[in-house]
Amino acid sequence: VDLQSRGKLDHERVFQVRTNVECYFRGLTFDTYDGQFWSQSQEELETLNVQNPPFTFMPPASNATDVVQIFYIDRPLSNLVMFSPDAYQVFFPSQILYQDKAGCLRAPFVLDKDMVYSVVSRQSHMTPRRLARLPRRDPELRKLTAYLQLPENLPPRVGELSRQIVGSRAGYYERAQALGLYLSTNYAYDLDVPRFEENHDVVDAFLFESKRGYCEHFAAAMTVMCRSLKIPARYCTGFLPGTYNPFSGFREVYGDQAHAWVEVYIPGYGWMTFDPTPGGDLAPELNSGSAAHNRWLGLAVLQYLGEKLGVSVTRLAIWLVGIGVGLLGVAGLRALAPRPKQDPVLACLLQAWQLL
């Protein structure tokens, strides 16, 4: 991933998903940062074989919710298999899949238009209070040194700012939350940010000079800042949850909803998603639950129509109320309008005709 690349994605639908929980769809993760690019230090893939579906990756976690996702591909894509994190069952039209060290999946062929596959993930029930009580000793931490890597020439002020932000907070979750909140509230989202100075660390330039950028810069900054505090973190790419269509029941995901975010390792819990980009959901796994559109269908309809028409939900609601009031007014005027007198003989004939 080149953090200096610039360009805009098209608003063409990529895939649709029927899911019971609003979630991010992960494609790839990266562990190595050199000041300009993110890459994977281990590109070896494990071949997974199954005679009959599904592919099963780990036993279901206790005290967790099944996140069911049915993907309908709308245009040809690469061989990346998108899914909500912590997948344990994948129903895919192939007897072979490839898995990298971070658990990301690839198919043995590109994903063609009209392809359908399903994934079942497990999402643990967690709250900030429960996360704060988790033990900080975790034997898995010794295996995650690759997710602490930093470039040798990273300016010291990046770590100094990180320590200043977290202050006396000791827990991994509390520190990651503080870093993400600081980025989302003190930096501006800008798709037209100019290229940073060549041979200058991009994260440092974003934090101290530009102070504006797009999702790749926010995600890279938080990942590096976590690592400067010895918190394992990795850079992730994929897609946002998309737009819920209340008429079809699917979430529609478009090309310009491609996104980058961070996964932070929380001892006693595992990898947790954080999105420090302004306007995003800072901790999606803590705020998801059942999708809100199942409870507020009327609001979902307004949001969907507002997005398609390019207007805010408030303005659309005002328009609809105005139209409704206008129609009621017309109906009232018609009801109050004097009716023409009818010939009594004709009225009797009409009544007799209705009785036949």
C-alpha positions as YAML, in Angstrom:
chain: A
units: angstrom
residues:
- id: 1
  name: VAL
  ca: [0.00, 0.00, 0.00]
- id: 2
  name: ASP
  ca: [1.56, 3.29, -1.15]
- id: 3
  name: LEU
  ca: [0.57, 6.06, 1.27]
- id: 4
  name: GLN
  ca: [1.63, 8.65, -1.31]
- id: 5
  name: SER
  ca: [-0.81, 7.49, -3.98]
- id: 6
  name: ARG
  ca: [-3.69, 9.80, -4.86]
- id: 7
  name: GLY
  ca: [-6.92, 9.27, -6.74]
- id: 8
  name: LYS
  ca: [-10.65, 8.80, -6.33]
- id: 9
  name: LEU
  ca: [-12.66, 5.59, -6.54]
- id: 10
  name: ASP
  ca: [-15.83, 5.28, -8.60]
- id: 11
  name: HIS
  ca: [-19.29, 4.98, -7.09]
- id: 12
  name: GLU
  ca: [-20.09, 1.65, -8.73]
- id: 13
  name: ARG
  ca: [-21.63, -1.17, -6.74]
- id: 14
  name: VAL
  ca: [-19.08, -3.88, -5.99]
- id: 15
  name: PHE
  ca: [-21.12, -6.42, -4.04]
- id: 16
  name: GLN
  ca: [-24.23, -6.80, -1.92]
- id: 17
  name: VAL
  ca: [-24.40, -8.47, 1.49]
- id: 18
  name: ARG
  ca: [-27.30, -9.82, 3.47]
- id: 19
  name: THR
  ca: [-26.18, -9.79, 7.10]
- id: 20
  name: ASN
  ca: [-27.71, -9.69, 10.55]
- id: 21
  name: VAL
  ca: [-25.04, -7.36, 11.95]
- id: 22
  name: GLU
  ca: [-23.53, -4.18, 10.52]
- id: 23
  name: CYS
  ca: [-19.82, -4.89, 10.15]
- id: 24
  name: TYR
  ca: [-16.62, -3.99, 8.30]
- id: 25
  name: PHE
  ca: [-15.55, -6.39, 5.54]
- id: 26
  name: ARG
  ca: [-11.84, -7.18, 5.80]
- id: 27
  name: GLY
  ca: [-9.72, -8.02, 2.79]
- id: 28
  name: LEU
  ca: [-6.00, -7.83, 3.65]
- id: 29
  name: THR
  ca: [-3.82, -6.90, 6.62]
- id: 30
  name: PHE
  ca: [-0.25, -5.57, 6.58]
- id: 31
  name: ASP
  ca: [2.47, -5.71, 9.22]
- id: 32
  name: THR
  ca: [5.53, -3.92, 7.78]
- id: 33
  name: TYR
  ca: [5.88, -0.13, 7.49]
- id: 34
  name: ASP
  ca: [8.91, 1.59, 5.96]
- id: 35
  name: GLY
  ca: [7.84, 5.24, 6.14]
- id: 36
  name: GLN
  ca: [6.15, 5.23, 2.70]
- id: 37
  name: PHE
  ca: [4.58, 1.80, 2.12]
- id: 38
  name: TRP
  ca: [2.77, -0.97, 3.99]
- id: 39
  name: SER
  ca: [3.61, -4.54, 3.00]
- id: 40
  name: GLN
  ca: [3.38, -8.12, 4.26]
- id: 41
  name: SER
  ca: [6.55, -9.60, 5.73]
- id: 42
  name: GLN
  ca: [5.24, -13.15, 5.26]
- id: 43
  name: GLU
  ca: [3.51, -13.79, 1.96]
- id: 44
  name: GLU
  ca: [3.39, -17.57, 2.24]
- id: 45
  name: LEU
  ca: [-0.09, -19.02, 1.89]
- id: 46
  name: GLU
  ca: [-1.47, -22.15, 3.49]
- id: 47
  name: THR
  ca: [-3.61, -24.32, 1.21]
- id: 48
  name: LEU
  ca: [-6.93, -25.34, 2.73]
- id: 49
  name: ASN
  ca: [-8.82, -28.31, 1.31]
- id: 50
  name: VAL
  ca: [-12.33, -29.50, 2.01]
- id: 51
  name: GLN
  ca: [-14.43, -32.17, 0.34]
- id: 52
  name: ASN
  ca: [-17.75, -30.69, 1.41]
- id: 53
  name: PRO
  ca: [-18.49, -27.20, 2.70]
- id: 54
  name: PRO
  ca: [-17.97, -25.41, 4.93]
- id: 55
  name: PHE
  ca: [-14.33, -24.52, 5.55]
- id: 56
  name: THR
  ca: [-14.01, -24.41, 9.35]
- id: 57
  name: PHE
  ca: [-11.19, -22.45, 10.97]
- id: 58
  name: MET
  ca: [-11.64, -22.47, 14.72]
- id: 59
  name: PRO
  ca: [-14.13, -23.65, 17.35]
- id: 60
  name: PRO
  ca: [-16.93, -21.15, 18.03]
- id: 61
  name: ALA
  ca: [-16.17, -18.77, 20.86]
- id: 62
  name: SER
  ca: [-18.44, -18.90, 23.89]
- id: 63
  name: ASN
  ca: [-20.61, -15.90, 24.76]
- id: 64
  name: ALA
  ca: [-20.58, -14.70, 21.18]
- id: 65
  name: THR
  ca: [-22.99, -13.81, 18.38]
- id: 66
  name: ASP
  ca: [-23.10, -15.42, 14.96]
- id: 67
  name: VAL
  ca: [-22.50, -12.82, 12.25]
- id: 68
  name: VAL
  ca: [-23.93, -14.34, 9.07]
- id: 69
  name: GLN
  ca: [-22.94, -12.76, 5.73]
- id: 70
  name: ILE
  ca: [-24.18, -13.78, 2.28]
- id: 71
  name: PHE
  ca: [-22.18, -12.06, -0.47]
- id: 72
  name: TYR
  ca: [-23.50, -11.41, -3.99]
- id: 73
  name: ILE
  ca: [-20.73, -10.19, -6.32]
- id: 74
  name: ASP
  ca: [-21.83, -7.44, -8.71]
- id: 75
  name: ARG
  ca: [-18.68, -6.99, -10.78]
- id: 76
  name: PRO
  ca: [-15.46, -8.99, -11.31]
- id: 77
  name: LEU
  ca: [-13.10, -8.68, -8.34]
- id: 78
  name: SER
  ca: [-9.69, -10.02, -7.36]
- id: 79
  name: ASN
  ca: [-9.42, -13.37, -5.59]
- id: 80
  name: LEU
  ca: [-9.72, -11.82, -2.11]
- id: 81
  name: VAL
  ca: [-12.53, -13.32, -0.04]
- id: 82
  name: MET
  ca: [-14.12, -10.53, 2.00]
- id: 83
  name: PHE
  ca: [-15.68, -11.26, 5.38]
- id: 84
  name: SER
  ca: [-16.27, -9.88, 8.84]
- id: 85
  name: PRO
  ca: [-13.30, -10.65, 11.15]
- id: 86
  name: ASP
  ca: [-13.21, -13.87, 13.20]
- id: 87
  name: ALA
  ca: [-14.74, -16.08, 10.52]
- id: 88
  name: TYR
  ca: [-15.06, -19.73, 11.51]
- id: 89
  name: GLN
  ca: [-17.19, -21.12, 8.69]
- id: 90
  name: VAL
  ca: [-16.96, -20.26, 4.99]
- id: 91
  name: PHE
  ca: [-19.29, -21.72, 2.37]
- id: 92
  name: PHE
  ca: [-17.47, -21.11, -0.93]
- id: 93
  name: PRO
  ca: [-17.88, -22.63, -4.44]
- id: 94
  name: SER
  ca: [-14.46, -24.26, -4.37]
- id: 95
  name: GLN
  ca: [-12.75, -27.13, -2.56]
- id: 96
  name: ILE
  ca: [-9.60, -25.04, -2.12]
- id: 97
  name: LEU
  ca: [-8.90, -21.74, -0.38]
- id: 98
  name: TYR
  ca: [-5.62, -20.07, 0.57]
- id: 99
  name: GLN
  ca: [-5.02, -18.46, 3.97]
- id: 100
  name: ASP
  ca: [-2.21, -16.11, 5.02]
- id: 101
  name: LYS
  ca: [-0.65, -15.73, 8.46]
- id: 102
  name: ALA
  ca: [-3.21, -13.11, 9.51]
- id: 103
  name: GLY
  ca: [-6.19, -15.28, 8.56]
- id: 104
  name: CYS
  ca: [-7.07, -13.46, 5.34]
- id: 105
  name: LEU
  ca: [-8.46, -15.66, 2.58]
- id: 106
  name: ARG
  ca: [-7.87, -15.92, -1.16]
- id: 107
  name: ALA
  ca: [-9.71, -18.00, -3.73]
- id: 108
  name: PRO
  ca: [-7.93, -20.01, -6.46]
- id: 109
  name: PHE
  ca: [-9.68, -17.80, -9.05]
- id: 110
  name: VAL
  ca: [-11.06, -14.29, -9.42]
- id: 111
  name: LEU
  ca: [-14.54, -13.58, -8.09]
- id: 112
  name: ASP
  ca: [-16.80, -13.30, -11.13]
- id: 113
  name: LYS
  ca: [-20.02, -11.33, -11.38]
- id: 114
  name: ASP
  ca: [-23.05, -13.14, -9.86]
- id: 115
  name: MET
  ca: [-20.88, -15.36, -7.64]
- id: 116
  name: VAL
  ca: [-22.40, -16.09, -4.22]
- id: 117
  name: TYR
  ca: [-20.64, -17.22, -1.04]
- id: 118
  name: SER
  ca: [-21.41, -17.15, 2.68]
- id: 119
  name: VAL
  ca: [-19.38, -16.58, 5.84]
- id: 120
  name: VAL
  ca: [-20.28, -17.09, 9.49]
- id: 121
  name: SER
  ca: [-18.16, -15.12, 11.95]
- id: 122
  name: ARG
  ca: [-18.23, -15.03, 15.74]
- id: 123
  name: GLN
  ca: [-18.34, -11.71, 17.55]
- id: 124
  name: SER
  ca: [-17.74, -11.74, 21.30]
- id: 125
  name: HIS
  ca: [-19.98, -9.74, 23.60]
- id: 126
  name: MET
  ca: [-17.70, -7.12, 25.14]
- id: 127
  name: THR
  ca: [-18.06, -3.74, 26.82]
- id: 128
  name: PRO
  ca: [-15.37, -1.18, 27.67]
- id: 129
  name: ARG
  ca: [-15.74, -2.09, 31.34]
- id: 130
  name: ARG
  ca: [-15.14, -5.79, 30.69]
- id: 131
  name: LEU
  ca: [-12.20, -5.01, 28.42]
- id: 132
  name: ALA
  ca: [-10.62, -2.89, 31.15]
- id: 133
  name: ARG
  ca: [-10.79, -5.84, 33.54]
- id: 134
  name: LEU
  ca: [-9.06, -8.33, 31.24]
- id: 135
  name: PRO
  ca: [-5.64, -9.56, 32.41]
- id: 136
  name: ARG
  ca: [-2.73, -7.90, 30.66]
- id: 137
  name: ARG
  ca: [-0.61, -11.04, 30.61]
- id: 138
  name: ASP
  ca: [-1.22, -13.04, 27.47]
- id: 139
  name: PRO
  ca: [1.13, -15.73, 26.12]
- id: 140
  name: GLU
  ca: [0.13, -14.77, 22.57]
- id: 141
  name: LEU
  ca: [1.93, -11.44, 22.93]
- id: 142
  name: ARG
  ca: [5.30, -13.18, 22.51]
- id: 143
  name: LYS
  ca: [4.22, -14.32, 19.03]
- id: 144
  name: LEU
  ca: [3.27, -10.84, 17.83]
- id: 145
  name: THR
  ca: [6.64, -9.11, 17.55]
- id: 146
  name: ALA
  ca: [6.04, -8.58, 13.79]
- id: 147
  name: TYR
  ca: [3.21, -6.23, 14.74]
- id: 148
  name: LEU
  ca: [5.55, -3.99, 16.74]
- id: 149
  name: GLN
  ca: [7.89, -3.25, 13.80]
- id: 150
  name: LEU
  ca: [8.75, 0.40, 13.16]
- id: 151
  name: PRO
  ca: [11.14, 2.03, 10.69]
- id: 152
  name: GLU
  ca: [14.53, 2.82, 12.18]
- id: 153
  name: ASN
  ca: [14.33, 6.47, 11.12]
- id: 154
  name: LEU
  ca: [10.86, 7.15, 12.57]
- id: 155
  name: PRO
  ca: [11.06, 10.62, 14.17]
- id: 156
  name: PRO
  ca: [10.99, 10.40, 18.00]
- id: 157
  name: ARG
  ca: [8.23, 12.99, 18.20]
- id: 158
  name: VAL
  ca: [5.70, 10.38, 16.98]
- id: 159
  name: GLY
  ca: [6.27, 8.30, 20.11]
- id: 160
  name: GLU
  ca: [6.36, 11.40, 22.30]
- id: 161
  name: LEU
  ca: [2.96, 12.52, 21.02]
- id: 162
  name: SER
  ca: [1.56, 9.01, 21.56]
- id: 163
  name: ARG
  ca: [2.71, 8.93, 25.18]
- id: 164
  name: GLN
  ca: [1.31, 12.40, 25.75]
- id: 165
  name: ILE
  ca: [-2.11, 11.36, 24.42]
- id: 166
  name: VAL
  ca: [-2.49, 8.19, 26.51]
- id: 167
  name: GLY
  ca: [-1.19, 9.83, 29.68]
- id: 168
  name: SER
  ca: [-1.60, 7.55, 32.69]
- id: 169
  name: ARG
  ca: [-3.84, 5.04, 30.92]
- id: 170
  name: ALA
  ca: [-2.38, 1.55, 31.33]
- id: 171
  name: GLY
  ca: [-4.75, -0.84, 29.53]
- id: 172
  name: TYR
  ca: [-4.26, -1.74, 25.88]
- id: 173
  name: TYR
  ca: [-7.89, -0.97, 25.03]
- id: 174
  name: GLU
  ca: [-7.92, 2.36, 26.89]
- id: 175
  name: ARG
  ca: [-4.71, 3.46, 25.17]
- id: 176
  name: ALA
  ca: [-5.90, 2.46, 21.70]
- id: 177
  name: GLN
  ca: [-9.23, 4.18, 22.30]
- id: 178
  name: ALA
  ca: [-7.46, 7.39, 23.36]
- id: 179
  name: LEU
  ca: [-5.23, 7.39, 20.26]
- id: 180
  name: GLY
  ca: [-8.15, 6.77, 17.89]
- id: 181
  name: LEU
  ca: [-10.29, 9.45, 19.50]
- id: 182
  name: TYR
  ca: [-7.45, 11.97, 19.33]
- id: 183
  name: LEU
  ca: [-6.93, 11.36, 15.61]
- id: 184
  name: SER
  ca: [-10.63, 11.47, 14.72]
- id: 185
  name: THR
  ca: [-11.22, 14.75, 16.55]
- id: 186
  name: ASN
  ca: [-8.00, 16.70, 15.87]
- id: 187
  name: TYR
  ca: [-7.30, 15.90, 12.20]
- id: 188
  name: ALA
  ca: [-9.33, 16.63, 9.06]
- id: 189
  name: TYR
  ca: [-10.51, 14.17, 6.44]
- id: 190
  name: ASP
  ca: [-9.44, 15.35, 2.98]
- id: 191
  name: LEU
  ca: [-9.34, 13.33, -0.24]
- id: 192
  name: ASP
  ca: [-7.49, 16.14, -2.03]
- id: 193
  name: VAL
  ca: [-4.53, 16.40, 0.30]
- id: 194
  name: PRO
  ca: [-1.33, 17.04, -1.71]
- id: 195
  name: ARG
  ca: [1.53, 14.55, -1.73]
- id: 196
  name: PHE
  ca: [3.84, 14.75, 1.24]
- id: 197
  name: GLU
  ca: [7.46, 15.72, 0.84]
- id: 198
  name: GLU
  ca: [9.52, 12.93, -0.74]
- id: 199
  name: ASN
  ca: [11.73, 10.87, 1.62]
- id: 200
  name: HIS
  ca: [9.74, 12.18, 4.56]
- id: 201
  name: ASP
  ca: [8.00, 9.68, 6.82]
- id: 202
  name: VAL
  ca: [4.32, 9.86, 5.84]
- id: 203
  name: VAL
  ca: [2.94, 9.30, 9.34]
- id: 204
  name: ASP
  ca: [5.18, 12.02, 10.77]
- id: 205
  name: ALA
  ca: [4.21, 14.43, 7.97]
- id: 206
  name: PHE
  ca: [0.52, 13.69, 8.51]
- id: 207
  name: LEU
  ca: [0.68, 14.15, 12.29]
- id: 208
  name: PHE
  ca: [2.79, 17.30, 12.50]
- id: 209
  name: GLU
  ca: [2.64, 19.10, 9.16]
- id: 210
  name: SER
  ca: [-0.39, 18.36, 7.00]
- id: 211
  name: LYS
  ca: [-2.81, 17.35, 9.78]
- id: 212
  name: ARG
  ca: [-5.25, 16.25, 7.08]
- id: 213
  name: GLY
  ca: [-5.57, 13.17, 4.92]
- id: 214
  name: TYR
  ca: [-7.78, 10.22, 4.06]
- id: 215
  name: CYS
  ca: [-8.44, 6.86, 5.68]
- id: 216
  name: GLU
  ca: [-5.06, 5.36, 4.75]
- id: 217
  name: HIS
  ca: [-3.25, 8.13, 6.63]
- id: 218
  name: PHE
  ca: [-5.46, 7.89, 9.74]
- id: 219
  name: ALA
  ca: [-5.09, 4.10, 9.87]
- id: 220
  name: ALA
  ca: [-1.33, 4.23, 9.30]
- id: 221
  name: ALA
  ca: [-0.90, 6.88, 11.99]
- id: 222
  name: MET
  ca: [-2.84, 4.95, 14.63]
- id: 223
  name: THR
  ca: [-1.04, 1.69, 13.82]
- id: 224
  name: VAL
  ca: [2.38, 3.34, 14.16]
- id: 225
  name: MET
  ca: [1.37, 5.20, 17.33]
- id: 226
  name: CYS
  ca: [0.15, 1.98, 18.96]
- id: 227
  name: ARG
  ca: [3.40, 0.25, 18.09]
- id: 228
  name: SER
  ca: [5.41, 3.12, 19.56]
- id: 229
  name: LEU
  ca: [3.68, 2.22, 22.87]
- id: 230
  name: LYS
  ca: [4.50, -1.52, 22.43]
- id: 231
  name: ILE
  ca: [0.88, -2.34, 21.57]
- id: 232
  name: PRO
  ca: [0.62, -4.87, 18.69]
- id: 233
  name: ALA
  ca: [-1.32, -3.37, 15.80]
- id: 234
  name: ARG
  ca: [-1.78, -4.04, 12.09]
- id: 235
  name: TYR
  ca: [-2.97, -2.02, 9.11]
- id: 236
  name: CYS
  ca: [-6.14, -3.37, 7.45]
- id: 237
  name: THR
  ca: [-7.89, -2.76, 4.14]
- id: 238
  name: GLY
  ca: [-11.34, -3.73, 2.97]
- id: 239
  name: PHE
  ca: [-14.76, -2.13, 2.75]
- id: 240
  name: LEU
  ca: [-17.11, -0.20, 5.00]
- id: 241
  name: PRO
  ca: [-20.45, -1.82, 5.95]
- id: 242
  name: GLY
  ca: [-22.10, -0.23, 2.91]
- id: 243
  name: THR
  ca: [-25.54, 1.31, 2.51]
- id: 244
  name: TYR
  ca: [-28.59, -0.56, 3.75]
- id: 245
  name: ASN
  ca: [-31.33, -0.89, 1.13]
- id: 246
  name: PRO
  ca: [-34.62, -1.28, 3.06]
- id: 247
  name: PHE
  ca: [-36.45, -2.33, -0.11]
- id: 248
  name: SER
  ca: [-34.20, -5.34, -0.86]
- id: 249
  name: GLY
  ca: [-32.84, -6.10, 2.64]
- id: 250
  name: PHE
  ca: [-29.22, -6.03, 1.39]
- id: 251
  name: ARG
  ca: [-26.29, -3.81, 2.27]
- id: 252
  name: GLU
  ca: [-24.97, -2.32, -0.97]
- id: 253
  name: VAL
  ca: [-21.19, -1.81, -1.02]
- id: 254
  name: TYR
  ca: [-19.66, 0.58, -3.58]
- id: 255
  name: GLY
  ca: [-16.15, 1.09, -4.89]
- id: 256
  name: ASP
  ca: [-15.71, 4.41, -3.10]
- id: 257
  name: GLN
  ca: [-16.50, 2.68, 0.20]
- id: 258
  name: ALA
  ca: [-13.13, 0.91, 0.14]
- id: 259
  name: HIS
  ca: [-11.50, 1.71, 3.45]
- id: 260
  name: ALA
  ca: [-8.49, 1.30, 5.73]
- id: 261
  name: TRP
  ca: [-8.56, 0.84, 9.49]
- id: 262
  name: VAL
  ca: [-6.58, -0.69, 12.36]
- id: 263
  name: GLU
  ca: [-6.69, -3.96, 14.27]
- id: 264
  name: VAL
  ca: [-5.20, -3.80, 17.77]
- id: 265
  name: TYR
  ca: [-4.39, -6.86, 19.85]
- id: 266
  name: ILE
  ca: [-6.11, -6.70, 23.24]
- id: 267
  name: PRO
  ca: [-4.67, -9.24, 25.75]
- id: 268
  name: GLY
  ca: [-7.33, -11.74, 26.81]
- id: 269
  name: TYR
  ca: [-9.59, -10.80, 23.90]
- id: 270
  name: GLY
  ca: [-7.67, -10.88, 20.62]
- id: 271
  name: TRP
  ca: [-7.66, -8.59, 17.62]
- id: 272
  name: MET
  ca: [-10.13, -5.69, 17.80]
- id: 273
  name: THR
  ca: [-11.14, -3.29, 15.03]
- id: 274
  name: PHE
  ca: [-10.56, 0.46, 15.47]
- id: 275
  name: ASP
  ca: [-11.44, 3.11, 12.89]
- id: 276
  name: PRO
  ca: [-9.82, 6.49, 13.68]
- id: 277
  name: THR
  ca: [-11.05, 8.19, 10.47]
- id: 278
  name: PRO
  ca: [-13.44, 11.11, 11.22]
- id: 279
  name: GLY
  ca: [-17.04, 10.06, 10.76]
- id: 280
  name: GLY
  ca: [-16.22, 6.38, 11.21]
- id: 281
  name: ASP
  ca: [-17.13, 4.03, 14.04]
- id: 282
  name: LEU
  ca: [-14.14, 4.15, 16.37]
- id: 283
  name: ALA
  ca: [-14.82, 0.69, 17.87]
- id: 284
  name: PRO
  ca: [-17.30, -1.10, 15.57]
- id: 285
  name: GLU
  ca: [-17.24, -4.40, 17.47]
- id: 286
  name: LEU
  ca: [-18.55, -2.69, 20.63]
- id: 287
  name: ASN
  ca: [-21.30, -0.75, 18.87]
- id: 288
  name: SER
  ca: [-22.74, -3.22, 16.38]
- id: 289
  name: GLY
  ca: [-25.29, -5.61, 17.88]
- id: 290
  name: SER
  ca: [-28.35, -6.19, 15.72]
- id: 291
  name: ALA
  ca: [-28.47, -3.83, 12.79]
- id: 292
  name: ALA
  ca: [-30.46, -0.69, 13.58]
- id: 293
  name: HIS
  ca: [-32.33, -0.88, 10.30]
- id: 294
  name: ASN
  ca: [-34.25, -3.89, 11.64]
- id: 295
  name: ARG
  ca: [-35.72, -1.68, 14.37]
- id: 296
  name: TRP
  ca: [-36.23, 1.59, 12.50]
- id: 297
  name: LEU
  ca: [-37.38, 0.73, 9.00]
- id: 298
  name: GLY
  ca: [-38.86, 4.19, 8.43]
- id: 299
  name: LEU
  ca: [-35.55, 5.87, 9.22]
- id: 300
  name: ALA
  ca: [-33.73, 3.38, 6.98]
- id: 301
  name: VAL
  ca: [-36.01, 4.27, 4.08]
- id: 302
  name: LEU
  ca: [-35.35, 7.99, 4.63]
- id: 303
  name: GLN
  ca: [-31.57, 7.41, 4.82]
- id: 304
  name: TYR
  ca: [-31.55, 5.31, 1.65]
- id: 305
  name: LEU
  ca: [-33.69, 7.77, -0.36]
- id: 306
  name: GLY
  ca: [-31.71, 10.72, 0.98]
- id: 307
  name: GLU
  ca: [-28.43, 9.19, -0.15]
- id: 308
  name: LYS
  ca: [-29.79, 8.38, -3.60]
- id: 309
  name: LEU
  ca: [-31.20, 11.91, -4.01]
- id: 310
  name: GLY
  ca: [-28.13, 13.58, -2.51]
- id: 311
  name: VAL
  ca: [-30.00, 15.34, 0.31]
- id: 312
  name: SER
  ca: [-29.88, 15.06, 4.09]
- id: 313
  name: VAL
  ca: [-32.39, 12.94, 5.99]
- id: 314
  name: THR
  ca: [-33.71, 16.08, 7.72]
- id: 315
  name: ARG
  ca: [-34.35, 17.90, 4.46]
- id: 316
  name: LEU
  ca: [-35.97, 14.83, 2.90]
- id: 317
  name: ALA
  ca: [-38.23, 14.44, 5.94]
- id: 318
  name: ILE
  ca: [-39.25, 18.12, 5.65]
- id: 319
  name: TRP
  ca: [-40.04, 17.61, 1.97]
- id: 320
  name: LEU
  ca: [-42.16, 14.54, 2.69]
- id: 321
  name: VAL
  ca: [-44.01, 16.27, 5.53]
- id: 322
  name: GLY
  ca: [-44.64, 19.25, 3.24]
- id: 323
  name: ILE
  ca: [-45.99, 16.98, 0.50]
- id: 324
  name: GLY
  ca: [-48.17, 15.17, 3.03]
- id: 325
  name: VAL
  ca: [-49.57, 18.41, 4.42]
- id: 326
  name: GLY
  ca: [-50.24, 19.61, 0.88]
- id: 327
  name: LEU
  ca: [-52.14, 16.45, -0.01]
- id: 328
  name: LEU
  ca: [-54.17, 16.66, 3.20]
- id: 329
  name: GLY
  ca: [-54.98, 20.27, 2.40]
- id: 330
  name: VAL
  ca: [-56.19, 19.36, -1.08]
- id: 331
  name: ALA
  ca: [-58.29, 16.52, 0.33]
- id: 332
  name: GLY
  ca: [-59.79, 18.86, 2.93]
- id: 333
  name: LEU
  ca: [-60.70, 21.49, 0.35]
- id: 334
  name: ARG
  ca: [-62.38, 18.87, -1.80]
- id: 335
  name: ALA
  ca: [-64.34, 17.60, 1.20]
- id: 336
  name: LEU
  ca: [-65.53, 21.12, 2.08]
- id: 337
  name: ALA
  ca: [-66.38, 22.10, -1.47]
- id: 338
  name: PRO
  ca: [-70.18, 22.31, -2.11]
- id: 339
  name: ARG
  ca: [-71.54, 19.39, -4.06]
- id: 340
  name: PRO
  ca: [-73.84, 19.94, -7.04]
- id: 341
  name: LYS
  ca: [-77.50, 19.14, -6.44]
- id: 342
  name: GLN
  ca: [-78.64, 15.83, -7.92]
- id: 343
  name: ASP
  ca: [-82.00, 15.24, -9.56]
- id: 344
  name: PRO
  ca: [-84.10, 13.10, -7.12]
- id: 345
  name: VAL
  ca: [-85.46, 10.89, -9.92]
- id: 346
  name: LEU
  ca: [-81.90, 10.19, -11.16]
- id: 347
  name: ALA
  ca: [-80.83, 9.40, -7.59]
- id: 348
  name: CYS
  ca: [-83.60, 6.82, -7.23]
- id: 349
  name: LEU
  ca: [-82.67, 5.21, -10.54]
- id: 350
  name: LEU
  ca: [-79.00, 4.96, -9.46]
- id: 351
  name: GLN
  ca: [-79.97, 3.32, -6.15]
- id: 352
  name: ALA
  ca: [-82.18, 0.82, -7.95]
- id: 353
  name: TRP
  ca: [-79.36, -0.02, -10.36]
- id: 354
  name: GLN
  ca: [-76.98, -0.70, -7.46]
- id: 355
  name: LEU
  ca: [-79.49, -3.16, -5.96]
- id: 356
  name: LEU
  ca: [-79.64, -5.30, -9.14]
...
